[in-house]
Structure formats: structure tokens, C-alpha cells
Amino acid sequence: MAKKTKQVDNSAFSLLTEYDIHLFKSGKHFKLYEKLGAHVVTNGDTEGTYFAVWAPNARAVSVIGNFNHWKDNVHRLNPRWDHSGIWEGFFPEIQHGEVYKYAIHSNTGEFLEKADPFGAYFETPPRTASIVWKPKYDWKDDAWLKERKQRIGKAQPYSVYEVHMGSWRRKAEENNRSLNYPELAQELVAYVKDMGFTHVEFLPVMEHPFYGSWGYQITGYFAPTSRYGSPEDFMYLVDSFHKAGIGVILDWVPSHFPGDAHGLYKFDGTFLYEHEDPRKGFHPDWKSYIFNYGRNEVRSFLISNAIFWLDRYHIDGLRVDAVASMLYLDYSRQAGEWIPNQYGGNENIEAITFLKEMNEVVYGNYPDAITIAEESTSWTGVSRPTYLGGLGFGQKWMMGWMHDTLHYFKEDSIHRKYHQNEITFSIMYAFTENFMLPLSHDEVVHGKGSLLGRMPGDEWKKFANLRLLFTYMYTHPGTKLLFMGGEFGQSTEWNHEKSLDWHLLQYDVHSGAQKLLRDLNAFYKEEPALYLHAFEQKGFRWIDYGDRDNSVIAYQRMADRPEDMLVIVCNFTPEVRYHYRIGVPYRGQWKEVFNSDAKQYHGSDVINSGVIATSPVKYHGQDYSISLTLPPLAVSILKLDRALREFELENIGT
């Protein structure tokens, strides 16, 4: 039986002020989630729910749900008098936990049932209604947030474990279900901490109707997906990571949204959030719809969403998806399928302006957070400040490095000498941006196979190559990202419908790869040369990039103190190279401090034991040199013996 509706004067209560409306209309309201959507509030002495929704081209809007048997025109919203296009109303009988949608009669004659664009919680798909929800959670991450502020502007190691929640680990004994947020707070947090990653990055957690989209087709931008629990459960997961000293990054998708009937598409019967012209408003690759970045209210919606996750969920950063598709009007379009900008070019000026403003607002409010661009072109200044003409991101994915490196590693070692430039070219542009090196989910889907499967040779060579790839990645300038499963040599392509193949860890080759990754993360944190100048030329110097015949490269990584310098030698063939001479800048005794071929990683254990004394033999433009044994398909990392540090410092430059 429907509850009796208590009539209220909707004009007597509103969360919106005239200043809110001014900011909203001008595209400068960056906390819209505090005003629009469903809010459990007290109006006088009466508790109920206040609703506010932007639908400027609607003829009538009402709230429907179980509380009125989903009948239209029972709980009617009133249009505001200020021509903002916002409809609002307060209803005492609608409480926390009620399921609802907006019933919209458009001025085009359509009747639509829409989920709340600002909904805080949704029914579990395939159901599509919003849920009135006022999260209550007692955060316990003050120490983490304080430390995060103290790290502003300081160089730090940054290794990211990229995760798809639904398939990281499943309960086979319970019909192969995914772990929920509280279970992930126990199992995933412990695993990421044990592996030594500094951050976890989640493929989009925002509510999405199609599980197979991996979260990249969002309908509920302000709600963590209910597939794994409540908003409070997700808060607990983030809190658990923070208490373990691990940052949380979310994939964020301001580039496009799906055409599901209950979502943003033609929200009030007109093209409201998206462009009307399909040449600007429809994405041909993803069959989705592109936000109208030139519309003030849409910019307020998107920037408010970015701030929302940092504010309400204490998220540490946003990785912004598909930035390239936003920057270019002709992205994935043929001639005649796109509209040039006002200057005749292909740059999307409205999107560029939006991205700059988004970054300015994020860093203006949360200077201790980070934004990371997934941008695949040579656009200049993606990770440079907006006042210098850049887009203002903190970091940018180094897609060229990923493409060239994986292409190189696919080559059989006998052919690699003909592709030496592919493994060395990245240094030519490594310091033009603040680059993150990604080995992401995109590289283990759509028939590409697993990382391990892309390595050439027999089983031994495949795993040696994988260990070589990871060690090379961790010693290359830039921060690091690795998709789940890669760390232990997942042998099959990622499948979002099943768990990672954790049973493989019973085999030494897989557990050896996992141990290597764990040790690399620890080594990365311990050695300032690997992160202190990750984005600066002064942190890297070639020793030799020209030994094509042996497929060997050697380079230095530097910190501020000379004794922290590392010498890295990569052998990209399975041949052990004895008496291989490397030029070094300082005389004294060197020691091998890391070797990816070591026995504990299930390598062949070709190591350089003890200390290695320099010879006064000039080599590679250096006054001194050392003779090494290069392990097969492996990286050897050397450092001045710490016991001789004072001696070396006294003799540097003599």
C-alpha cells in the first residue's frame, strides 16, 4: 500500500542559493554533489529527502519508486523560477534506502524514466534505479592524509598495481563470485602491501550497467558500483589501503558515456549532456556519446565529479581515460565526419579548456592529489602546468615506450640486434613529460595474449624475458604501472569473467617472477637514483646504447649524492657474456646489488659475486672500467661498494 503523501510547499525548502545557481550557470560550481541529487535532510523538524535535478527541457518531472507504486505525477518536482532548468522538491515520506527514478515528460512529447545523474548508490545491475543514500562512515586515515600533504612537491617512488575488482580473485566455492569490498579490504590490501606497490589503481568503480565494459561505460558517475557492496563498504576499502600506507587511484572517464535509456543520454528528451551533432557528440569506436564540454552546466557536472571522489572517498588520484579522444575533433573520424574548430584546426578547444580547468580545480583544492593522463599522441605539455601552456596533468602514460618495448620483446633474441633503436628511442623524449611507464590491461586483451605469452622462446626464455622486461622497466626513468596477473606470469589472456590463475604460483617459474616483482618494488623504494629525478635528464646517462651485435645496453641512474648512482646493464640475448667491459665514472670497487637472473627468481644464477675492482682502462668515454659477466636475458645492477663510500667521495673527480 502506498504511503500517504504529505503535501509540502516545495518553494519553502531548497539547498540551492542564488549564488549556487550563478556558479552552475557559469560552469564554476565544483561541488554540485552537495546540491543536486537526493539528499536526506531535515526541513524544520521534519526529516525527508530533497531532490534536485537538471532537466531544462522537461515539461514535468516527478520522483517515482516503491513509495508510490512507480506512479508518475504523485511526487512532483517544481521548476525553479531562475531559469536554471533545475527541478526540486522535498518529501518527508521518502527516506534513506528508498529506490527511485525521475519520471520526465519532455517538451518533445517523450516520457522517460531516468536514474539520478548525481545518485550516490544504485541497484545492482541489471536493475537500474537509484537509491536514496546518505553514507555514514568514520574515516581512520588521518595519518595517511597528513603524510600525503607532507609529500607535496617531493620526489617519491610510484609503483602502481592496476586492478579490475571483479576478476582479481573469485570465490570458486561460491559459484565463482567476485570478492566484495570488505573481502578486498582484507585480501587485496594485504597482497598489494606484501608486493610492495605504493599505489593501487582501479579500473572504473563508478556504476556501469554492462560488466563487460570493465567500468568504462558509466551511468552513475557519483556512485561506486553496488556489485561489490555499499558506498560505506567502498569507503572501508579505501580506508584500509590508506592504513596500510597504500594510495588509491581511480580510472575516471570524462570522455564519453553510454546510450542506455536510464542514463545521461538525451536526459530530458534533448541532447543535454552530449553534443547534438553526431560529428561532435557520437564516438564511432565505442558507440557512445561525447560530453558537450562547451556547455557550462556540463563542465560543472564533470569537475564536480572529479572533486567528489577526492572529497567524499579520500581518493588520492585520478587516471583520466582516453584523453587523446577528447583533444582531437577528428579522432577516429574520416574526412567529412568531423567539424573543424573556429580556426580551421582539429583541436577540440572546448575539451582542452575543460581539461585545463579540471586540473586547476583539482590541484587548487587537493595539491597533494594527482591526475594522470592516458594520452597516446605527441600532444605537447600534457603534464606541464597550465600557466606554461600545458594541460596541467601530474603525469602522462608513456604509450610510446609501452608499444616499442613490447614490440621489441616479441622479437626472437637473434633478431633483436636489428631493432636496437626500439629499446633505446624512448630516452629521446623521456623527459619531455612526467611519464608513467604502463604495462596495462589494454596490453593483455583483444587477442594480444598475456605478457608472458608475448615473450619468445621456450618456457625458460619466456620467464627470463619477463623478468628482464620488469627489471628494465623499473630502471628506466618514469613511474611504473603493472596490470594484475603480470607480476606472476599469468599465462592466459585476461578474462574479466574469471579469476586470475593464482594456482600457477605453485610452480617455481611463476613464484620466481612474483618474488622478482616484490624485490623490485623494495629495491625501487630503497634506491633514490631510481625515483629522485625520474622526470629529469640529470637522473639518467647513457653508458652505451650502440652494442647492437650483442643486444646490450648500459646506462646510469643518478640521485643527488654520487654514491647513490646505479649502473644498469641489460643483456637482451640468452648468451652469457663473459669479460664484458663497462665504463664507469669512479674508480674503486663495485658490487652487483640486483640481478634478475638470480636463483631466487628461478633464473640460471649467473651472478657477479663479491666486489669488482675498476681498471684504469678508459672505456665508453670514462676514465675507468670494470669487467663483468652478463647473465642471459637479464639485467645486472651495480653500485659503488658502500664500505668504500668515503674513499670514493674523496677521489671523485681526481
VOGU-3710 file (C-alpha; in Angstrom, 3 decimals, decimal comma):
1> makktkqvdn> 0,000/0,000/0,000  1,405/3,395/-0,956  2,237/5,723/1,860  0,053/8,751/2,200  1,778/11,693/0,601  2,348/14,653/2,860  1,884/17,826/0,860  4,680/20,320/1,305  5,441/23,712/-0,127  8,454/22,935/-2,278
11> safsllteyd> 9,311/26,595/-2,506  9,801/26,630/1,268  12,888/24,451/1,177  15,902/24,304/-1,125  19,592/23,523/-0,799  20,303/25,880/-3,681  21,144/29,537/-3,164  21,201/32,256/-5,783  24,989/32,038/-5,703  24,821/28,284/-6,390
21> ihlfksgkhf> 22,696/28,973/-9,437  25,073/31,681/-10,624  28,035/29,316/-10,320  26,124/26,488/-12,001  25,079/28,598/-14,972  28,606/29,945/-15,403  30,215/26,498/-15,196  32,026/27,309/-11,957  30,148/25,190/-9,402  32,556/22,422/-8,453
31> klyeklgahv> 30,637/20,824/-5,589  27,302/20,233/-7,257  27,003/16,886/-5,475  26,220/18,861/-2,325  23,184/20,429/-4,020  21,822/18,224/-6,804  20,640/14,638/-6,476  18,824/13,119/-3,499  19,692/14,385/-0,027  18,325/13,135/3,278
41> vtngdtegty> 17,787/16,374/5,204  15,740/17,924/7,978  13,274/20,591/6,930  12,297/22,339/10,131  11,507/19,434/12,418  10,689/17,042/9,578  13,176/14,603/8,089  12,803/13,614/4,476  14,538/13,668/1,125  15,211/16,698/-1,008
51> favwapnara> 15,562/16,086/-4,747  17,069/18,397/-7,336  17,679/17,509/-10,980  18,745/19,486/-14,041  16,257/18,954/-16,864  15,761/22,332/-18,595  13,759/20,965/-21,499  11,313/18,933/-19,430  7,621/19,743/-19,309  7,148/17,931/-15,984
61> vsvignfnhw> 9,358/15,953/-13,582  8,380/13,715/-10,688  10,022/11,143/-8,457  8,824/7,541/-8,800  9,564/4,467/-6,711  8,119/1,790/-4,473  6,819/4,548/-2,202  4,236/5,496/-4,853  3,999/2,215/-6,806  6,142/3,848/-9,530
71> kdnvhrlnpr> 3,277/6,135/-10,442  4,012/9,343/-12,273  2,823/12,772/-11,050  2,455/11,740/-7,390  5,694/13,236/-6,090  6,028/16,149/-8,458  9,082/18,390/-8,557  8,778/22,108/-9,155  10,812/24,067/-11,683  12,907/26,823/-10,184
81> wdhsgiwegf> 11,972/30,372/-11,071  15,519/31,363/-12,062  15,622/29,643/-15,476  18,374/27,309/-14,289  16,470/24,305/-15,602  16,594/22,687/-12,162  13,544/20,922/-10,729  13,365/20,352/-6,975  11,161/19,142/-4,152  11,168/17,853/-0,555
91> fpeiqhgevy> 9,205/14,751/0,511  9,046/13,641/4,171  7,844/10,138/3,329  10,863/9,297/1,163  13,695/8,134/3,405  17,195/6,678/3,308  17,253/3,412/1,357  14,316/4,119/-0,949  14,693/3,121/-4,602  13,778/5,853/-7,091
101> kyaihsntge> 13,974/7,287/-10,595  12,948/10,529/-12,210  9,868/10,423/-14,432  10,399/13,072/-17,095  7,876/14,381/-19,589  9,921/16,117/-22,235  8,800/19,064/-24,290  9,235/16,803/-27,330  6,434/14,559/-26,093  8,572/11,712/-24,775
111> flekadpfga> 8,150/10,031/-21,409  11,432/8,976/-19,821  12,412/7,134/-16,665  15,908/8,208/-15,677  18,330/7,281/-12,941  19,728/10,184/-10,938  22,884/11,686/-12,555  24,033/12,518/-9,003  22,827/9,263/-7,464  25,007/8,157/-4,545
121> yfetpprtas> 24,032/4,484/-4,801  22,366/2,275/-7,395  20,596/-1,024/-7,604  22,836/-3,862/-8,653  22,772/-4,286/-12,445  20,862/-5,305/-14,459  18,461/-3,261/-12,299  18,926/0,431/-12,954  17,228/2,560/-10,293  18,975/4,940/-7,925
131> ivwkpkydwk> 18,829/4,582/-4,138  18,426/7,414/-1,652  21,581/7,104/0,393  23,383/9,144/3,000  26,667/7,339/3,666  27,809/7,191/7,263  31,425/6,238/7,775  34,049/7,068/10,395  37,301/7,555/8,479  40,511/6,448/10,179
141> ddawlkerkq> 43,093/7,616/7,635  44,128/10,924/9,200  47,749/9,800/9,424  47,784/8,924/5,728  46,225/12,233/4,666  48,677/14,155/6,837  51,615/12,287/5,327  50,210/12,867/1,836  50,285/16,621/2,435  53,857/16,429/3,701
151> rigkaqpysv> 54,948/14,771/0,439  53,719/17,614/-1,797  56,452/18,545/-4,242  58,797/15,795/-3,066  60,068/13,070/-5,377  58,836/9,662/-4,344  58,713/6,124/-5,686  55,497/5,452/-7,557  54,661/1,868/-8,487  51,034/1,140/-9,295
161> yevhmgswrr> 49,158/-2,168/-9,296  46,259/-1,888/-11,764  43,226/-3,930/-10,743  39,853/-4,959/-12,116  37,877/-5,687/-8,960  35,538/-8,259/-10,432  38,243/-10,620/-11,637  41,273/-10,180/-9,392  40,267/-13,114/-7,235  37,000/-15,028/-7,054
171> kaeennrsln> 35,322/-17,482/-4,714  35,231/-20,666/-6,782  33,402/-22,486/-3,986  30,612/-19,878/-4,095  29,608/-20,070/-7,740  32,740/-18,210/-8,804  31,540/-14,917/-7,347  33,723/-11,816/-7,180  35,084/-10,599/-3,875  33,121/-7,789/-2,255
181> ypelaqelva> 34,618/-4,550/-0,945  35,172/-5,815/2,639  36,813/-9,003/1,328  39,036/-6,963/-0,976  39,925/-4,829/2,057  41,334/-7,967/3,643  42,826/-9,905/0,743  43,782/-7,306/-1,864  45,192/-4,796/0,631  47,355/-7,494/2,214
191> yvkdmgfthv> 48,574/-8,643/-1,196  49,430/-5,168/-2,507  51,248/-4,371/0,721  53,175/-7,645/0,598  54,152/-6,999/-3,030  55,409/-3,523/-2,127  53,411/-1,420/-4,572  52,962/2,185/-3,486  49,519/2,568/-5,103  46,608/0,575/-6,402
201> eflpvmehpf> 44,662/1,770/-9,434  41,137/0,533/-10,032  39,514/0,273/-13,408  36,410/2,475/-13,104  34,395/1,717/-9,971  31,613/4,144/-10,917  28,295/2,419/-11,566  28,041/0,888/-15,022  25,275/-1,308/-16,434  27,445/-3,596/-18,588
211> ygswgyqitg> 30,028/-5,573/-16,625  31,912/-6,367/-19,842  32,727/-2,672/-20,328  35,142/-3,023/-17,355  33,561/0,151/-15,994  34,351/2,427/-18,924  30,660/2,904/-19,869  29,392/4,824/-16,841  25,823/5,732/-15,922  26,328/6,537/-12,228
221> yfaptsrygs> 29,245/8,939/-12,017  28,795/9,637/-8,296  28,302/6,064/-7,061  30,709/3,175/-6,515  29,232/0,121/-8,197  26,876/-1,835/-5,954  28,155/-5,120/-7,404  30,631/-5,358/-4,529  28,800/-3,621/-1,696  27,591/-0,294/-0,348
231> pedfmylvds> 29,248/3,134/-0,509  30,361/2,609/3,097  31,942/-0,694/2,082  33,948/1,055/-0,612  34,981/3,726/1,885  36,219/0,931/4,137  38,283/-0,474/1,269  39,931/2,899/0,576  40,472/3,432/4,296  42,106/0,006/4,588
241> fhkagigvil> 44,545/0,803/1,798  45,432/4,099/3,455  46,009/2,488/6,836  48,362/0,079/5,055  50,283/3,022/3,562  48,988/2,499/0,008  47,467/5,189/-2,203  44,301/4,675/-4,260  43,880/5,899/-7,844  40,618/5,630/-9,785
251> dwvpshfpgd> 40,176/5,466/-13,525  37,908/8,357/-14,479  36,026/8,648/-17,765  35,011/12,214/-18,706  35,395/11,395/-22,411  32,146/9,587/-23,200  29,104/7,800/-21,762  26,775/5,019/-22,999  23,374/5,389/-24,590  21,476/3,321/-22,004
261> ahglykfdgt> 17,893/4,533/-21,694  18,154/5,209/-17,946  21,436/7,119/-18,191  22,615/10,561/-19,288  21,758/10,073/-22,962  19,038/12,566/-24,026  18,338/13,017/-20,356  15,378/15,360/-20,691  14,452/14,276/-24,201  17,073/16,531/-25,748
271> flyehedprk> 20,835/16,398/-26,178  21,628/17,759/-22,737  24,974/16,337/-21,617  26,121/15,444/-25,141  26,537/17,351/-28,410  23,553/17,233/-30,734  25,649/16,974/-33,893  26,960/13,375/-34,129  30,171/14,699/-35,681  30,992/16,053/-32,240
281> gfhpdwksyi> 28,667/14,067/-29,977  28,997/10,428/-31,047  32,087/8,277/-30,604  32,452/5,866/-33,550  34,865/3,488/-31,759  32,854/2,902/-28,622  29,348/3,663/-29,959  28,950/6,070/-27,069  28,240/9,764/-26,591  30,682/12,616/-26,073
291> fnygrnevrs> 30,148/15,254/-23,416  29,444/18,805/-24,557  32,458/20,486/-22,947  31,299/23,870/-24,203  28,207/23,783/-22,012  28,758/25,413/-18,631  26,465/23,086/-16,704  28,205/20,011/-18,153  31,613/21,309/-17,117  30,271/21,880/-13,601
301> flisnaifwl> 28,957/18,293/-13,577  32,270/16,766/-14,643  34,604/18,872/-12,500  32,301/18,348/-9,514  32,601/14,624/-10,158  36,400/14,765/-10,100  36,326/16,690/-6,810  33,661/14,356/-5,396  35,907/11,287/-5,374  38,780/13,185/-3,766
311> dryhidglrv> 36,458/14,739/-1,203  33,922/12,117/-0,183  36,016/8,982/-0,806  39,521/10,302/0,024  40,841/9,122/-3,342  44,489/10,010/-3,955  44,381/10,478/-7,697  42,505/10,142/-10,970  43,801/8,458/-14,085  41,882/10,165/-16,886
321> davasmlyld> 40,891/7,776/-19,660  41,034/8,411/-23,416  42,405/11,952/-23,266  43,517/11,766/-26,900  39,918/11,212/-27,996  38,998/14,453/-26,234  41,794/16,583/-27,663  41,161/15,963/-31,366  37,939/16,673/-33,244  38,961/14,183/-35,944
331> ysrqagewip> 39,845/11,361/-33,540  38,857/8,077/-35,279  36,995/10,034/-37,941  37,416/10,237/-41,692  37,280/13,409/-43,774  33,792/14,869/-43,702  32,964/13,163/-40,385  34,218/15,977/-38,172  33,849/19,739/-37,806  36,985/21,937/-37,671
341> nqyggnenie> 37,302/24,406/-34,830  36,841/28,144/-35,293  40,415/28,439/-36,538  40,099/25,591/-39,023  42,116/23,140/-36,949  41,386/19,710/-35,495  41,955/20,657/-31,868  38,897/20,430/-29,619  39,249/23,806/-27,949  36,300/23,241/-25,620
351> aitflkemne> 37,726/19,943/-24,352  41,201/21,446/-23,948  39,751/24,295/-21,902  37,824/21,800/-19,783  40,866/19,622/-19,076  42,949/22,617/-18,070  40,268/23,907/-15,740  39,666/20,469/-14,269  43,348/20,132/-13,391  43,496/23,641/-11,976
361> vvygnypdai> 40,496/22,968/-9,750  41,757/19,559/-8,613  45,224/20,812/-7,715  43,821/24,039/-6,307  41,709/22,071/-3,841  43,906/18,991/-3,425  47,544/19,852/-4,165  48,525/16,519/-2,608  46,466/14,508/-5,113  47,477/13,568/-8,669
371> tiaeestswt> 45,911/13,437/-12,112  47,355/11,104/-14,739  46,541/11,295/-18,445  46,141/8,282/-20,678  47,157/10,158/-23,809  48,589/8,335/-26,796  49,717/11,128/-29,117  52,578/13,617/-29,197  50,467/16,454/-27,802  52,855/18,915/-26,180
381> gvsrptylgg> 52,760/19,689/-22,469  50,187/17,204/-21,215  51,928/17,074/-17,823  53,081/20,666/-17,791  51,390/23,452/-15,757  48,576/25,353/-17,407  50,358/28,660/-16,767  53,081/27,382/-19,092  50,562/26,377/-21,728  50,256/22,751/-20,653
391> lgfgqkwmmg> 47,155/20,719/-19,855  48,089/20,577/-16,170  48,210/16,823/-15,516  50,643/15,467/-12,949  51,782/12,540/-15,084  51,171/11,037/-18,503  51,207/7,414/-19,615  54,237/6,745/-21,826  52,349/4,870/-24,527  55,230/5,039/-26,998
401> wmhdtlhyfk> 57,528/3,285/-24,534  54,937/0,560/-23,968  54,387/-0,011/-27,691  58,073/-0,016/-28,669  59,178/-2,111/-25,710  56,591/-4,842/-26,200  57,279/-4,896/-29,931  60,980/-5,324/-29,206  60,431/-8,097/-26,677  58,272/-10,053/-29,130
411> edsihrkyhq> 61,290/-10,381/-31,409  63,362/-13,504/-31,045  66,689/-12,602/-29,464  68,582/-13,452/-32,652  66,739/-10,641/-34,427  66,903/-8,026/-31,681  70,138/-6,511/-32,955  68,120/-5,192/-35,895  65,666/-3,472/-33,539  68,041/-1,836/-31,050
421> neitfsimya> 66,530/1,580/-31,744  63,154/0,399/-30,424  64,567/-0,225/-26,966  66,655/2,952/-26,873  64,424/5,503/-28,614  62,286/6,250/-25,537  65,157/8,159/-23,906  64,997/10,669/-26,757  61,717/12,013/-25,340  61,640/10,540/-21,811
431> ftenfmlpls> 61,951/13,939/-20,141  59,511/15,918/-22,270  56,696/14,882/-19,882  56,306/13,418/-16,403  55,943/9,907/-17,754  54,453/6,797/-16,183  55,516/3,514/-17,790  52,381/1,386/-18,212  52,039/-2,324/-18,809  48,288/-2,010/-18,554
441> hdevvhgkgs> 45,137/-4,053/-19,062  44,976/-2,817/-22,650  48,008/-4,964/-23,451  46,501/-8,280/-22,326  43,114/-8,215/-24,087  41,556/-8,448/-27,559  43,727/-11,325/-28,706  47,050/-9,820/-27,614  47,590/-12,621/-25,101  49,316/-12,311/-21,747
451> llgrmpgdew> 52,625/-10,539/-21,187  54,249/-13,915/-20,664  52,671/-15,272/-23,846  54,193/-12,449/-25,868  57,719/-13,379/-24,823  59,558/-15,536/-27,388  61,209/-18,904/-26,886  60,729/-21,903/-24,647  59,467/-21,715/-21,067  62,842/-20,760/-19,625
461> kkfanlrllf> 63,327/-17,970/-22,168  59,783/-16,693/-21,715  60,217/-16,256/-17,967  63,739/-14,875/-18,318  62,401/-12,322/-20,803  59,554/-11,436/-18,443  61,970/-10,857/-15,563  64,189/-8,846/-17,928  61,199/-6,742/-19,014  60,180/-5,913/-15,450
471> tymythpgtk> 63,714/-5,067/-14,306  64,343/-2,919/-17,371  61,025/-1,148/-16,676  61,930/-0,414/-13,059  65,325/1,017/-14,013  64,004/3,151/-16,888  63,145/6,767/-15,986  59,500/7,294/-15,057  56,953/5,884/-12,631  55,574/2,355/-13,027
481> llfmggefgq> 52,215/0,641/-13,599  51,534/-3,073/-13,979  48,207/-4,778/-14,566  47,266/-7,591/-12,192  48,481/-11,048/-13,083  51,554/-9,836/-14,905  53,557/-9,975/-11,695  53,432/-13,773/-11,516  53,366/-14,545/-15,223  49,666/-15,093/-15,890
491> stewnheksl> 49,851/-17,449/-18,859  46,497/-16,718/-20,489  44,907/-13,515/-21,716  42,940/-11,634/-19,076  39,305/-12,704/-18,884  37,039/-10,448/-16,828  34,633/-13,339/-16,253  37,095/-15,409/-14,227  39,721/-15,091/-11,534  43,410/-14,684/-12,156
501> dwhllqydvh> 45,189/-18,041/-12,284  46,507/-17,982/-8,739  47,149/-21,741/-8,816  50,154/-21,034/-11,055  52,093/-19,863/-8,010  52,670/-23,498/-7,066  55,220/-23,591/-9,889  58,705/-22,168/-9,303  58,831/-20,197/-12,539  55,690/-18,262/-11,597
511> sgaqkllrdl> 56,538/-17,778/-7,947  60,022/-16,677/-9,035  58,572/-13,952/-11,243  56,358/-12,804/-8,370  59,321/-12,681/-5,986  61,269/-10,639/-8,541  58,442/-8,065/-8,688  58,252/-7,942/-4,905  62,001/-7,377/-4,659  61,953/-4,809/-7,461
521> nafykeepal> 59,383/-2,754/-5,568  61,531/-2,883/-2,448  64,686/-2,043/-4,417  62,896/0,826/-6,157  61,942/2,358/-2,808  65,437/1,917/-1,364  67,370/3,461/-4,231  66,808/7,225/-4,708  68,568/7,055/-8,072  65,511/5,248/-9,440
531> ylhafeqkgf> 62,962/7,873/-8,453  64,568/11,132/-7,301  64,987/12,546/-10,813  62,543/10,275/-12,618  61,356/13,118/-14,870  64,678/14,918/-15,372  67,593/14,364/-17,719  70,051/14,668/-14,830  68,736/11,388/-13,449  69,874/9,371/-16,487
541> rwidygdrdn> 73,042/8,997/-18,536  73,863/6,547/-21,268  76,980/4,428/-20,916  76,441/2,588/-24,211  73,373/2,210/-26,415  75,182/1,112/-29,571  76,168/-2,519/-28,957  73,689/-3,932/-31,447  75,684/-7,053/-32,203  75,378/-8,236/-28,604
551> sviayqrmad> 71,967/-6,596/-27,952  73,318/-4,973/-24,798  72,582/-1,535/-23,394  74,120/0,113/-20,346  73,191/3,284/-18,505  73,482/5,158/-15,236  70,708/6,325/-12,929  71,679/9,186/-10,638  70,453/10,778/-7,444  71,862/13,890/-5,755
561> rpedmlvivc> 74,657/12,012/-3,992  77,281/10,411/-6,247  77,461/7,312/-4,076  73,784/6,595/-4,812  74,422/6,204/-8,531  73,488/2,888/-10,140  74,982/1,273/-13,225  72,494/-0,870/-15,153  73,457/-3,387/-17,834  70,766/-5,191/-19,865
571> nftpevryhy> 71,551/-8,283/-21,935  68,664/-8,961/-24,324  70,014/-12,299/-25,567  70,238/-15,745/-23,924  74,033/-15,765/-24,350  76,177/-15,371/-21,242  78,732/-12,679/-21,999  81,985/-13,108/-20,120  84,543/-10,346/-19,571  82,140/-7,697/-20,800
581> rigvpyrgqw> 83,716/-4,314/-20,193  81,709/-1,309/-18,989  82,991/2,207/-18,489  82,304/3,690/-15,043  82,793/7,237/-13,749  84,538/6,428/-10,446  87,439/4,233/-9,505  87,189/1,862/-6,598  85,214/-1,305/-6,041  81,739/-2,007/-7,364
591> kevfnsdakq> 79,198/-4,544/-6,244  76,271/-6,186/-8,008  73,195/-5,238/-5,977  70,469/-6,741/-8,180  70,407/-9,488/-10,794  67,187/-10,636/-12,470  68,818/-13,998/-13,281  69,375/-14,864/-9,611  68,455/-18,299/-8,307  65,684/-16,999/-6,044
601> yhgsdvinsg> 63,835/-15,804/-9,147  64,243/-19,208/-10,783  66,960/-17,840/-13,002  70,168/-19,593/-14,055  72,070/-17,811/-11,264  74,770/-16,256/-13,414  75,780/-13,550/-10,989  78,738/-11,299/-10,268  79,654/-12,178/-6,719  81,975/-10,286/-4,421
611> viatspvkyh> 83,386/-6,892/-5,321  84,541/-5,811/-8,756  87,581/-3,565/-8,878  87,939/-0,892/-11,521  90,753/-0,885/-14,025  92,486/2,277/-15,299  91,279/1,312/-18,769  89,367/4,075/-20,480  86,085/2,844/-21,910  82,774/4,343/-23,035
621> gqdysisltl> 84,247/7,800/-22,567  85,039/7,090/-18,901  88,458/7,034/-17,243  87,775/3,710/-15,547  86,082/0,459/-16,417  85,048/-2,860/-14,921  84,769/-6,330/-16,396  81,505/-8,206/-15,869  79,808/-11,454/-16,627  76,465/-10,592/-18,181
631> pplavsilkl> 73,693/-13,042/-17,249  71,454/-14,313/-20,068  68,245/-12,399/-20,814  68,769/-10,418/-17,659  69,656/-7,138/-16,010  72,642/-6,628/-13,740  72,635/-3,575/-11,468  75,835/-2,333/-9,837  76,716/0,216/-7,216  79,847/1,502/-5,531
641> dralrefele> 80,582/-0,736/-2,554  79,208/1,088/0,468  82,267/0,164/2,527  84,354/2,312/0,199  81,969/5,267/0,089  84,258/7,708/1,930  87,240/6,688/-0,171  85,244/7,179/-3,365  83,870/10,548/-2,367  87,369/11,796/-1,613
651> nigt> 88,548/10,699/-5,033  85,610/11,741/-7,194  86,898/13,995/-9,942  90,577/13,198/-9,330
//
